[in-house]
Amino acid sequence: AFQAALPGSRGEAYVRQRGIPLALAQQLGVGYAAPGTWPHKARDWKGGRLVFPHTTPEGCLVNLYGRAVGTAEQVPKAKRHDHLPGAKGYCNAAALQAGAGPLWVCEGAFDALALRAAGVPRVVAIFGGQGWRWDWARDIRELVLALDADAAGQQQWHQLARQAALRGKRVAVLPAAAYGGYKDVNEAWMAGVLHIGAWPAAGAEGL
């Protein structure tokens, strides 16, 4: 129902404002919860919420994430993000089992959409820096980390890069310069400064 409600909604307009084509958002299962329809009633938002599925690598839906529709000025930070109670998954978790080339890892769902829009074929969003699960990545041999350029994101990629190396995986990191001064992939994409073409697919860089 949420996916069917996206075309023509405030949610579609917001997706386009973030630089993402509607068709691409639909490929990743994005929907729209109009005001009054978000299951977590205490976290309902007057502009509605974009709805992103939490899934397992096998494609099972385990949770929903709702991003309040509106700019940072319009939506108080405490209201912006809501994950329903219970188990968590990834955005686009199917990429762990399908696709060619290295797996790109980012923090937010809009970052994953931006990387897909920029031409990256295989990407997951882990819904925050602490969301990574090694048990889901046993068969992944190459990783590219595109985490936020803030201090927390930088610390997280250092930890993940070390852990990946210990597990015999090849890892590369998208450096802060690729964001053109912005804090994350989607902000850089919206500003037209995201630069990923010059960075290696995977390798020892960034360790």
Backbone as ProteinMPNN parsed JSONL, in Angstrom:
{"seq_chain_A": "AFQAALPGSRGEAYVRQRGIPLALAQQLGVGYAAPGTWPHKARDWKGGRLVFPHTTPEGCLVNLYGRAVGTAEQVPKAKRHDHLPGAKGYCNAAALQAGAGPLWVCEGAFDALALRAAGVPRVVAIFGGQGWRWDWARDIRELVLALDADAAGQQQWHQLARQAALRGKRVAVLPAAAYGGYKDVNEAWMAGVLHIGAWPAAGAEGL", "coords_chain_A": {"N_chain_A": [[0.828, -1.203, 0.0], [1.942, 1.26, 0.784], [3.953, 1.519, -1.148], [2.402, 1.701, -3.472], [1.259, 4.14, -3.024], [3.18, 6.042, -3.482], [3.742, 7.285, -6.155], [2.988, 10.465, -7.488], [2.607, 11.633, -5.024], [3.328, 13.627, -2.025], [5.574, 12.436, -1.158], [6.848, 11.491, -3.501], [7.522, 13.981, -4.656], [9.342, 14.864, -2.759], [11.363, 12.928, -2.935], [12.31, 13.526, -5.502], [13.269, 16.096, -5.012], [15.497, 15.437, -3.566], [17.157, 14.593, -5.503], [16.691, 12.158, -6.754], [15.45, 9.899, -9.138], [12.022, 8.9, -9.629], [11.575, 6.253, -10.601], [13.899, 4.894, -9.845], [13.78, 5.011, -7.053], [11.525, 3.418, -6.724], [12.521, 0.969, -7.552], [14.028, 0.216, -5.371], [12.073, -0.283, -3.576], [10.786, 1.815, -2.255], [8.251, 3.617, -0.504], [5.31, 5.564, 0.403], [3.959, 6.933, 3.296], [1.092, 8.427, 3.942], [-0.062, 11.277, 5.909], [-1.305, 10.166, 9.005], [-1.245, 7.455, 8.418], [1.065, 6.105, 9.093], [2.397, 3.316, 10.812], [3.404, 3.577, 13.426], [1.9, 5.353, 15.524], [2.451, 7.395, 17.362], [4.562, 8.628, 16.21], [3.759, 9.782, 13.918], [3.678, 12.039, 11.112], [3.004, 15.32, 9.948], [3.479, 15.858, 7.263], [3.638, 13.393, 6.202], [5.486, 10.287, 5.659], [8.351, 9.102, 3.938], [8.789, 5.733, 3.077], [10.965, 3.155, 3.721], [11.961, -0.167, 3.089], [13.194, -2.439, 5.534], [15.172, -5.137, 4.949], [16.203, -8.629, 4.752], [19.147, -10.364, 3.426], [17.991, -12.364, 1.887], [15.698, -11.246, 1.025], [13.524, -10.963, 2.709], [11.066, -9.069, 4.343], [11.571, -7.231, 7.231], [11.242, -4.974, 8.753], [10.298, -1.459, 8.906], [11.413, 1.719, 7.824], [10.801, 5.101, 8.378], [11.064, 8.217, 6.888], [10.575, 11.474, 7.704], [8.798, 13.668, 5.615], [10.156, 16.502, 4.248], [12.265, 19.426, 4.529], [15.371, 19.996, 6.355], [14.926, 22.287, 7.797], [12.19, 22.31, 8.006], [11.448, 20.008, 9.365], [11.769, 18.988, 12.629], [14.751, 17.719, 14.147], [14.375, 15.61, 15.948], [12.1, 14.422, 15.002], [12.589, 13.42, 12.496], [13.451, 10.785, 11.759], [12.282, 7.439, 11.911], [12.207, 4.174, 12.989], [10.385, 1.225, 13.007], [9.564, -0.701, 15.959], [11.483, -3.638, 16.862], [13.202, -6.259, 14.981], [15.975, -5.378, 12.857], [17.016, -4.6, 9.494], [18.653, -4.228, 6.326], [18.728, -1.548, 3.947], [18.052, -2.363, 0.689], [19.134, -4.923, 0.909], [19.298, -7.192, -0.675], [21.391, -6.849, -2.405], [23.582, -7.974, -1.242], [23.609, -10.572, -2.044], [23.385, -10.555, -4.756], [24.532, -9.217, -7.885], [27.309, -7.641, -9.542], [30.822, -7.065, -8.964], [32.384, -4.998, -6.355], [30.855, -4.62, -3.09], [29.241, -1.748, -2.154], [29.01, 0.179, 0.783], [26.947, 2.155, 2.719], [25.585, 4.616, 5.037], [22.937, 5.729, 5.167], [19.572, 5.487, 3.786], [18.986, 7.296, 1.692], [21.546, 7.855, 0.862], [22.235, 5.437, -0.309], [20.428, 5.432, -2.468], [21.425, 7.659, -3.842], [23.996, 6.775, -4.579], [23.31, 4.678, -6.277], [22.017, 6.172, -8.253], [24.21, 7.524, -9.172], [25.517, 5.614, -10.55], [26.546, 3.362, -9.31], [26.305, -0.058, -9.041], [25.836, -1.899, -6.987], [24.898, -1.734, -3.845], [24.386, -1.225, -0.334], [22.494, 0.159, 2.365], [23.088, 0.637, 5.749], [21.601, 1.709, 7.735], [22.687, 3.56, 9.694], [25.812, 3.911, 11.479], [26.384, 1.729, 13.127], [25.206, -0.535, 12.166], [26.267, -2.704, 10.716], [26.607, -6.136, 9.752], [28.522, -8.88, 10.053], [27.886, -11.545, 9.694], [26.18, -11.58, 7.575], [27.777, -11.052, 5.492], [29.544, -12.986, 4.669], [30.214, -14.071, 2.176], [31.084, -11.936, 0.73], [33.687, -10.426, -0.962], [34.924, -8.051, -1.663], [34.819, -4.71, -0.597], [33.536, -1.392, -0.601], [33.656, 1.39, 1.309], [31.448, 3.909, 2.023], [30.884, 5.857, 4.035], [29.57, 8.382, 6.316], [31.078, 11.655, 6.291], [31.642, 12.788, 8.693], [33.019, 12.886, 12.085], [32.176, 10.594, 13.468], [31.475, 8.876, 11.367], [33.952, 8.58, 10.096], [35.435, 7.286, 12.097], [33.99, 4.924, 12.2], [34.443, 3.768, 9.641], [37.153, 3.243, 9.789], [37.197, 1.227, 11.745], [35.625, -0.768, 10.508], [37.162, -1.248, 8.219], [39.513, -2.344, 9.28], [38.478, -4.669, 10.479], [37.509, -5.953, 8.208], [39.881, -6.463, 6.814], [41.091, -8.254, 8.559], [39.469, -10.4, 8.136], [40.196, -11.218, 5.68], [39.25, -9.785, 3.514], [39.072, -7.494, 0.747], [39.273, -4.0, 0.829], [38.172, -0.707, 0.183], [38.012, 2.832, 0.695], [35.816, 5.51, 0.349], [37.076, 8.618, 0.138], [36.967, 11.656, 2.168], [37.224, 13.807, 0.477], [35.777, 13.155, -1.764], [33.229, 13.947, -1.247], [33.079, 16.62, -1.585], [33.142, 18.579, 0.43], [30.731, 18.245, 1.699], [28.635, 16.463, 4.097], [27.709, 13.868, 3.667], [26.931, 11.21, 1.303], [24.476, 11.672, -0.085], [23.974, 14.425, 0.27], [26.162, 15.493, -1.083], [25.588, 14.52, -3.633], [23.161, 15.845, -4.214], [24.138, 18.429, -4.366], [25.643, 18.275, -6.604], [28.333, 17.582, -6.567], [29.369, 15.126, -5.927], [31.899, 12.757, -6.227], [32.899, 9.912, -7.548], [34.127, 8.464, -9.513], [36.913, 8.389, -9.748], [37.913, 6.797, -7.801], [39.223, 3.716, -6.471], [37.839, 0.468, -7.253], [38.116, -1.566, -5.342], [40.537, -2.369, -2.863], [43.697, -2.055, -1.187], [43.667, 0.518, -0.308], [43.152, 3.113, 2.051], [43.336, 1.653, 4.368]], "CA_chain_A": [[0.0, 0.0, 0.0], [2.833, 2.427, 0.809], [4.611, 1.623, -2.455], [1.414, 2.166, -4.44], [0.908, 5.528, -2.724], [4.296, 6.959, -3.748], [3.63, 8.136, -7.351], [2.085, 11.595, -7.394], [2.436, 12.063, -3.636], [4.367, 14.489, -1.46], [6.775, 11.62, -1.075], [7.542, 11.54, -4.79], [8.114, 15.31, -4.809], [10.501, 14.946, -1.878], [12.402, 12.097, -3.555], [12.886, 14.28, -6.62], [14.05, 17.18, -4.422], [16.763, 14.854, -3.109], [17.937, 14.24, -6.682], [16.488, 10.735, -7.066], [14.301, 9.637, -10.015], [10.984, 8.055, -9.049], [11.749, 4.849, -10.984], [14.979, 4.317, -9.05], [13.243, 4.81, -5.71], [10.625, 2.265, -6.767], [13.337, -0.239, -7.656], [14.473, -0.141, -4.028], [10.913, -0.568, -2.741], [10.389, 2.971, -1.45], [6.839, 3.951, -0.512], [4.927, 6.806, 1.078], [2.891, 6.836, 4.295], [0.423, 9.719, 4.072], [-0.381, 11.599, 7.304], [-2.311, 9.313, 9.614], [-1.141, 6.047, 8.02], [2.293, 5.475, 9.596], [1.973, 2.382, 11.867], [3.815, 4.068, 14.741], [1.034, 6.528, 15.585], [3.076, 8.465, 18.132], [5.611, 9.236, 15.389], [3.162, 10.253, 12.677], [4.183, 13.367, 10.747], [1.991, 16.056, 9.188], [3.776, 15.78, 5.835], [3.8, 11.998, 5.822], [6.846, 9.735, 5.719], [8.845, 8.147, 2.955], [8.929, 4.44, 3.738], [12.006, 2.285, 3.166], [11.906, -1.482, 3.719], [14.312, -3.175, 6.123], [15.086, -6.518, 4.471], [17.337, -9.534, 4.892], [19.72, -10.66, 2.108], [17.077, -13.243, 1.141], [14.569, -10.463, 0.563], [12.42, -10.952, 3.666], [10.79, -7.783, 4.983], [11.614, -7.401, 8.682], [10.925, -3.734, 9.449], [10.123, -0.292, 8.051], [11.992, 2.993, 8.241], [10.061, 6.225, 7.835], [11.755, 9.504, 6.92], [9.59, 12.542, 7.612], [8.924, 14.443, 4.382], [10.411, 17.912, 4.497], [13.664, 19.818, 4.655], [15.869, 20.05, 7.731], [14.293, 23.432, 8.453], [10.761, 22.032, 8.209], [11.237, 18.847, 10.238], [12.702, 18.943, 13.764], [15.63, 16.543, 14.079], [13.814, 14.519, 16.744], [10.967, 13.828, 14.296], [12.944, 13.052, 11.131], [13.684, 9.364, 11.489], [11.584, 6.488, 12.763], [12.23, 2.753, 12.654], [9.43, 0.522, 13.842], [10.217, -1.59, 16.922], [11.76, -5.007, 16.426], [14.433, -6.574, 14.263], [16.383, -4.437, 11.823], [17.684, -5.168, 8.327], [19.347, -3.237, 5.505], [18.076, -1.062, 2.736], [18.601, -3.031, -0.493], [19.966, -6.037, 1.376], [19.467, -8.198, -1.723], [22.678, -6.63, -3.062], [24.576, -8.853, -0.632], [23.601, -11.868, -2.721], [23.285, -10.397, -6.209], [25.243, -8.076, -8.428], [28.724, -7.841, -9.852], [31.739, -6.073, -8.432], [32.412, -4.84, -4.902], [29.677, -4.124, -2.407], [29.382, -0.435, -1.529], [28.303, 0.247, 2.057], [26.729, 3.517, 3.203], [24.812, 4.638, 6.279], [21.543, 6.095, 5.041], [18.849, 5.025, 2.602], [19.15, 8.252, 0.606], [22.908, 7.679, 0.347], [22.189, 4.289, -1.223], [19.767, 5.887, -3.69], [22.329, 8.56, -4.56], [25.048, 5.972, -5.205], [22.693, 3.999, -7.423], [21.814, 7.186, -9.285], [25.532, 7.895, -9.683], [26.022, 4.524, -11.377], [27.048, 2.229, -8.535], [25.262, -1.078, -9.204], [25.675, -2.823, -5.862], [25.059, -0.913, -2.65], [23.442, -1.385, 0.766], [22.53, 1.125, 3.458], [23.015, -0.142, 6.983], [20.775, 2.461, 8.688], [23.518, 4.015, 10.812], [27.153, 3.348, 11.481], [26.52, 0.523, 13.941], [24.314, -1.559, 11.656], [26.918, -3.73, 9.903], [26.528, -7.518, 10.24], [29.485, -9.723, 9.332], [27.3, -12.836, 9.339], [25.523, -11.42, 6.283], [28.777, -10.685, 4.479], [30.56, -14.039, 4.587], [30.621, -14.333, 0.794], [31.53, -10.686, 0.11], [35.154, -10.388, -0.993], [35.394, -6.677, -1.851], [33.941, -3.692, -0.026], [33.862, 0.03, -0.683], [32.944, 2.054, 2.394], [31.074, 5.288, 1.702], [30.202, 6.305, 5.243], [29.517, 9.83, 6.45], [32.383, 12.302, 6.41], [31.826, 13.351, 10.025], [33.968, 12.145, 12.922], [31.635, 9.263, 13.768], [31.588, 8.071, 10.16], [35.351, 8.265, 9.87], [35.821, 6.266, 13.071], [33.351, 3.672, 11.843], [35.084, 3.108, 8.504], [38.441, 2.693, 10.257], [36.923, -0.041, 12.416], [35.176, -1.756, 9.527], [38.274, -1.586, 7.335], [40.396, -3.272, 10.007], [37.777, -5.948, 10.62], [37.469, -6.579, 6.885], [41.221, -6.968, 6.511], [41.302, -9.443, 9.378], [38.663, -11.472, 7.548], [40.711, -11.529, 4.355], [38.509, -9.08, 2.464], [39.672, -6.29, 0.203], [38.418, -2.872, 1.181], [38.543, 0.655, -0.179], [37.21, 3.835, 1.38], [35.573, 6.743, -0.386], [37.624, 9.641, 1.031], [36.131, 12.828, 2.405], [37.306, 14.704, -0.679], [34.762, 12.776, -2.749], [31.969, 14.578, -0.873], [33.132, 18.04, -1.922], [32.866, 19.424, 1.58], [29.451, 17.899, 2.324], [28.836, 15.467, 5.147], [27.39, 12.502, 3.28], [26.816, 10.96, -0.13], [23.309, 12.3, -0.709], [24.149, 15.878, 0.231], [27.099, 15.772, -2.18], [24.868, 14.242, -4.878], [22.22, 16.94, -4.438], [24.908, 19.627, -4.701], [26.316, 18.056, -7.876], [29.788, 17.504, -6.385], [29.803, 13.774, -5.574], [32.91, 12.309, -7.179], [33.261, 8.533, -7.224], [34.745, 7.793, -10.641], [38.367, 8.277, -9.674], [38.342, 5.968, -6.684], [39.345, 2.304, -6.858], [36.709, -0.403, -6.928], [38.475, -2.116, -4.05], [41.966, -2.571, -2.775], [44.24, -1.837, 0.151], [43.631, 1.918, 0.016], [42.33, 3.528, 3.159], [43.604, 0.877, 5.597]], "C_chain_A": [[0.865, 1.258, 0.0], [3.514, 2.62, -0.55], [3.638, 2.148, -3.513], [1.075, 3.635, -4.252], [1.999, 6.518, -3.112], [4.091, 7.832, -4.985], [2.594, 9.245, -7.167], [1.899, 12.17, -6.006], [3.475, 13.109, -3.245], [5.687, 13.728, -1.377], [7.552, 11.615, -2.378], [8.214, 12.896, -4.986], [9.378, 15.435, -3.962], [11.666, 14.118, -2.425], [13.095, 12.864, -4.672], [13.717, 15.466, -6.106], [15.418, 16.685, -3.949], [17.6, 14.332, -4.281], [17.782, 12.813, -7.148], [15.292, 10.571, -8.001], [13.297, 8.696, -9.338], [11.227, 6.587, -9.36], [12.831, 4.17, -10.157], [14.505, 4.061, -7.625], [12.327, 3.589, -5.678], [11.393, 0.959, -6.877], [13.797, -0.715, -6.283], [13.316, -0.303, -3.051], [10.421, 0.584, -1.897], [8.887, 3.222, -1.594], [6.583, 5.259, 0.205], [3.765, 6.526, 2.026], [2.297, 8.229, 4.465], [0.143, 10.006, 5.545], [-1.522, 10.735, 7.831], [-2.194, 7.844, 9.291], [0.133, 5.365, 8.513], [1.939, 4.589, 10.79], [2.328, 2.826, 13.28], [3.114, 5.407, 14.971], [1.683, 7.695, 16.325], [4.127, 9.216, 17.325], [5.062, 9.673, 14.028], [3.646, 11.681, 12.401], [3.214, 14.033, 9.778], [2.235, 16.046, 7.681], [3.88, 14.362, 5.312], [5.253, 11.563, 5.913], [7.142, 8.917, 4.471], [9.127, 6.848, 3.684], [9.948, 3.593, 2.99], [11.933, 0.933, 3.853], [13.246, -1.892, 4.322], [14.18, -4.61, 5.629], [16.316, -7.312, 4.856], [17.934, -9.769, 3.509], [18.825, -11.548, 1.252], [15.834, -12.507, 0.644], [13.382, -10.431, 1.505], [12.28, -9.568, 4.3], [10.738, -7.976, 6.492], [11.236, -6.128, 9.439], [10.701, -2.64, 8.423], [10.822, 0.907, 8.681], [11.205, 4.108, 7.585], [10.837, 7.514, 8.004], [10.709, 10.601, 6.712], [9.851, 13.382, 6.369], [9.077, 15.916, 4.737], [11.884, 18.178, 4.653], [14.074, 19.823, 6.125], [15.232, 21.201, 8.499], [12.838, 23.14, 8.802], [10.51, 20.934, 9.228], [12.236, 18.887, 11.391], [13.502, 17.644, 13.745], [15.036, 15.348, 14.821], [12.675, 13.794, 16.032], [11.364, 13.19, 12.962], [12.913, 11.558, 10.861], [12.877, 8.493, 12.439], [11.696, 5.092, 12.179], [11.221, 2.067, 13.566], [10.163, -0.402, 14.812], [10.485, -2.968, 16.312], [13.064, -5.135, 15.676], [14.712, -5.537, 13.188], [17.046, -5.198, 10.672], [18.501, -4.099, 7.638], [18.384, -2.693, 4.464], [18.797, -1.673, 1.546], [19.514, -4.189, -0.113], [20.174, -7.114, 0.327], [20.789, -8.048, -2.455], [23.789, -7.47, -2.448], [24.685, -10.176, -1.381], [23.595, -11.752, -4.238], [24.051, -9.164, -6.654], [26.708, -8.392, -8.643], [29.557, -6.748, -9.193], [31.651, -5.948, -6.923], [31.079, -4.347, -4.364], [30.004, -2.778, -1.777], [28.489, -0.401, -0.295], [28.18, 1.701, 2.473], [25.807, 3.46, 4.412], [23.321, 4.829, 6.059], [20.906, 5.63, 3.749], [18.995, 5.993, 1.437], [20.567, 8.213, 0.037], [22.945, 6.517, -0.642], [21.528, 4.679, -2.547], [20.686, 6.779, -4.512], [23.442, 7.782, -5.253], [24.504, 5.2, -6.4], [22.493, 4.988, -8.575], [23.125, 7.605, -9.933], [26.187, 6.774, -10.481], [26.607, 3.349, -10.635], [25.986, 1.137, -8.546], [24.918, -1.862, -7.953], [25.94, -2.08, -4.553], [24.0, -1.273, -1.617], [23.594, -0.201, 1.711], [22.265, 0.367, 4.749], [22.263, 0.593, 8.087], [21.58, 2.852, 9.927], [24.818, 3.257, 10.889], [27.318, 2.052, 12.24], [25.745, -0.668, 13.372], [24.959, -2.722, 10.932], [26.86, -5.102, 10.56], [27.464, -8.393, 9.416], [28.885, -11.067, 8.94], [26.546, -12.765, 8.011], [26.522, -11.211, 5.155], [29.851, -11.748, 4.307], [31.085, -14.22, 3.163], [31.069, -13.069, 0.05], [33.053, -10.625, 0.184], [35.714, -8.978, -1.103], [34.352, -5.692, -1.344], [34.451, -2.299, -0.375], [33.009, 0.735, 0.363], [32.715, 3.512, 2.026], [30.257, 5.842, 2.859], [30.301, 7.821, 5.364], [30.909, 10.408, 6.714], [32.589, 12.955, 7.772], [32.731, 12.448, 10.856], [33.479, 10.731, 13.213], [31.761, 8.347, 12.556], [33.021, 7.657, 9.888], [35.845, 7.185, 10.837], [35.244, 4.909, 12.685], [34.046, 2.994, 10.674], [36.445, 2.563, 8.887], [38.225, 1.324, 10.901], [36.52, -1.127, 11.423], [36.314, -2.19, 8.612], [39.226, -2.576, 8.01], [39.751, -4.653, 10.125], [37.712, -6.695, 9.287], [38.814, -7.191, 6.532], [41.518, -8.24, 7.306], [40.538, -10.647, 8.849], [39.087, -11.793, 6.118], [39.986, -10.846, 3.216], [39.293, -7.858, 1.997], [38.726, -5.129, 0.443], [39.022, -1.572, 0.685], [37.586, 1.604, 0.526], [37.049, 5.043, 0.473], [36.031, 7.892, 0.512], [36.717, 10.856, 1.133], [36.138, 13.78, 1.219], [36.239, 14.399, -1.724], [33.417, 13.441, -2.479], [31.968, 16.086, -1.138], [32.789, 18.975, -0.784], [31.543, 19.139, 2.271], [29.625, 16.687, 3.229], [28.514, 14.036, 4.733], [27.148, 12.416, 1.781], [25.642, 11.717, -0.737], [23.427, 13.815, -0.766], [25.084, 16.264, -0.909], [26.424, 15.554, -3.532], [23.911, 15.378, -5.213], [22.934, 18.212, -4.882], [25.655, 19.49, -6.021], [27.82, 17.914, -7.774], [30.269, 16.107, -6.019], [30.738, 13.248, -6.653], [33.356, 10.904, -6.793], [34.066, 7.867, -8.319], [36.231, 7.555, -10.508], [38.839, 7.313, -8.605], [38.336, 4.499, -7.077], [38.108, 1.514, -6.48], [36.925, -1.065, -5.568], [39.969, -2.366, -4.039], [42.424, -2.293, -1.371], [44.125, -0.374, 0.587], [42.722, 2.184, 1.209], [42.571, 2.729, 4.428], [44.643, 1.582, 6.454]], "O_chain_A": [[0.559, 2.218, -0.706], [3.637, 3.744, -1.038], [4.021, 2.957, -4.357], [0.653, 4.306, -5.194], [1.765, 7.725, -3.074], [4.254, 9.047, -4.879], [1.466, 8.991, -6.744], [1.113, 13.1, -5.823], [4.376, 13.435, -4.018], [6.766, 14.305, -1.51], [8.778, 11.721, -2.37], [9.358, 12.955, -5.437], [10.364, 16.036, -4.39], [12.817, 14.553, -2.384], [14.322, 12.851, -4.774], [14.745, 15.803, -6.692], [16.385, 17.447, -3.939], [18.635, 13.699, -4.072], [18.642, 12.299, -7.862], [14.209, 11.064, -7.685], [13.68, 7.811, -8.572], [11.1, 5.746, -8.469], [12.698, 2.998, -9.805], [14.795, 3.011, -7.052], [12.35, 2.816, -4.72], [10.953, -0.059, -6.343], [13.941, -1.917, -6.057], [13.529, -0.445, -1.847], [9.708, 0.368, -0.917], [8.324, 3.058, -2.676], [7.515, 5.975, 0.57], [2.739, 5.968, 1.636], [2.921, 9.107, 5.06], [0.113, 9.079, 6.355], [-2.562, 10.592, 7.189], [-2.958, 7.04, 9.825], [0.266, 4.151, 8.364], [1.251, 5.049, 11.701], [1.625, 2.485, 14.231], [3.66, 6.464, 14.654], [1.487, 8.853, 15.956], [4.539, 10.312, 17.705], [5.83, 9.905, 13.095], [3.978, 12.43, 13.321], [2.668, 13.378, 8.89], [1.295, 16.208, 6.904], [4.171, 14.141, 4.137], [6.138, 12.366, 6.208], [6.306, 8.143, 4.003], [9.651, 6.864, 4.798], [9.817, 3.347, 1.791], [11.849, 0.876, 5.079], [14.297, -1.717, 3.705], [13.153, -5.243, 5.876], [17.342, -6.749, 5.236], [17.309, -9.419, 2.508], [18.891, -11.493, 0.024], [15.014, -13.08, -0.073], [12.325, -9.919, 1.137], [13.265, -8.974, 4.739], [9.957, -8.788, 6.987], [10.942, -6.186, 10.633], [10.886, -2.851, 7.224], [10.821, 1.083, 9.899], [10.964, 4.077, 6.378], [11.227, 7.873, 9.115], [10.044, 10.651, 5.678], [10.99, 13.763, 6.099], [8.242, 16.497, 5.43], [12.667, 17.257, 4.885], [13.24, 19.675, 7.018], [15.021, 21.105, 9.708], [12.315, 23.666, 9.784], [9.47, 20.927, 9.887], [13.442, 18.825, 11.152], [12.982, 16.594, 13.368], [15.175, 14.207, 14.379], [12.319, 12.678, 16.41], [10.554, 12.488, 12.356], [12.397, 11.123, 9.832], [12.798, 8.776, 13.634], [11.332, 4.853, 11.027], [11.21, 2.309, 14.773], [11.274, -0.842, 14.518], [9.808, -3.398, 15.378], [13.919, -4.251, 15.72], [13.795, -4.898, 12.673], [17.568, -6.297, 10.858], [18.989, -3.17, 8.281], [17.364, -3.306, 4.149], [20.011, -1.521, 1.405], [20.547, -4.406, -0.746], [21.132, -7.881, 0.421], [21.269, -9.004, -3.064], [24.834, -7.659, -3.071], [25.73, -10.825, -1.356], [23.782, -12.75, -4.934], [24.2, -8.199, -5.905], [27.271, -9.287, -8.014], [29.066, -5.657, -8.905], [30.926, -6.705, -6.278], [30.284, -3.741, -5.081], [30.925, -2.67, -0.968], [27.359, -0.886, -0.319], [29.183, 2.408, 2.573], [25.306, 2.395, 4.772], [22.515, 4.155, 6.701], [21.585, 5.405, 2.748], [19.117, 5.553, 0.294], [20.769, 8.506, -1.142], [23.6, 6.595, -1.681], [22.005, 4.304, -3.618], [20.725, 6.672, -5.738], [23.796, 8.091, -6.391], [25.177, 5.086, -7.424], [22.769, 4.669, -9.731], [23.153, 7.995, -11.1], [27.278, 6.948, -11.024], [27.118, 2.42, -11.261], [24.864, 1.379, -8.101], [23.83, -2.43, -7.858], [27.094, -1.831, -4.204], [22.861, -1.587, -1.965], [24.676, 0.37, 1.843], [21.339, -0.44, 4.833], [22.277, 0.165, 9.241], [21.21, 2.522, 11.054], [24.925, 2.119, 10.433], [28.296, 1.335, 12.025], [25.64, -1.703, 14.03], [24.256, -3.662, 10.559], [27.04, -5.227, 11.772], [27.231, -8.621, 8.229], [29.32, -11.672, 7.961], [26.302, -13.798, 7.388], [26.142, -11.197, 3.984], [30.953, -11.446, 3.849], [32.27, -14.493, 2.968], [31.396, -13.134, -1.135], [33.636, -10.756, 1.26], [36.844, -8.724, -0.688], [33.161, -5.823, -1.626], [35.659, -2.066, -0.435], [31.78, 0.681, 0.308], [33.659, 4.254, 1.754], [29.104, 6.24, 2.696], [31.027, 8.467, 4.607], [31.785, 9.749, 7.274], [33.608, 13.611, 7.989], [33.157, 11.386, 10.4], [34.264, 9.782, 13.206], [32.112, 7.176, 12.697], [33.281, 6.52, 9.495], [36.584, 6.282, 10.444], [35.905, 3.878, 12.819], [34.23, 1.777, 10.692], [36.861, 1.527, 8.368], [38.972, 0.38, 10.639], [37.007, -2.256, 11.486], [36.42, -3.367, 8.268], [39.686, -3.53, 7.382], [40.4, -5.674, 9.9], [37.844, -7.919, 9.246], [38.88, -8.305, 6.014], [42.119, -9.181, 6.79], [40.928, -11.789, 9.094], [38.412, -12.554, 5.424], [40.092, -11.277, 2.068], [40.069, -7.27, 2.75], [37.514, -5.264, 0.277], [40.233, -1.365, 0.759], [36.48, 1.217, 0.905], [38.019, 5.539, -0.099], [35.423, 8.12, 1.558], [35.825, 11.063, 0.309], [35.156, 14.485, 0.984], [35.842, 15.282, -2.484], [32.561, 13.5, -3.362], [30.952, 16.749, -0.93], [32.212, 20.04, -1.0], [31.254, 19.723, 3.315], [30.625, 15.973, 3.146], [28.983, 13.09, 5.365], [27.159, 13.427, 1.079], [25.788, 12.341, -1.788], [23.02, 14.427, -1.753], [24.837, 17.24, -1.619], [26.657, 16.313, -4.473], [23.852, 15.827, -6.357], [22.399, 18.983, -5.679], [26.236, 20.459, -6.511], [28.526, 18.098, -8.766], [31.468, 15.912, -5.818], [30.416, 13.285, -7.841], [34.1, 10.724, -5.829], [34.64, 6.803, -8.09], [36.76, 6.613, -11.098], [40.034, 7.034, -8.505], [37.54, 4.081, -7.918], [37.416, 1.841, -5.516], [36.011, -1.114, -4.744], [40.587, -2.552, -5.088], [41.612, -2.295, -0.446], [44.449, -0.049, 1.729], [41.668, 1.567, 1.359], [42.051, 3.097, 5.481], [45.001, 1.088, 7.523]]}, "name": "protein", "num_of_chains": 1, "seq": "AFQAALPGSRGEAYVRQRGIPLALAQQLGVGYAAPGTWPHKARDWKGGRLVFPHTTPEGCLVNLYGRAVGTAEQVPKAKRHDHLPGAKGYCNAAALQAGAGPLWVCEGAFDALALRAAGVPRVVAIFGGQGWRWDWARDIRELVLALDADAAGQQQWHQLARQAALRGKRVAVLPAAAYGGYKDVNEAWMAGVLHIGAWPAAGAEGL"}
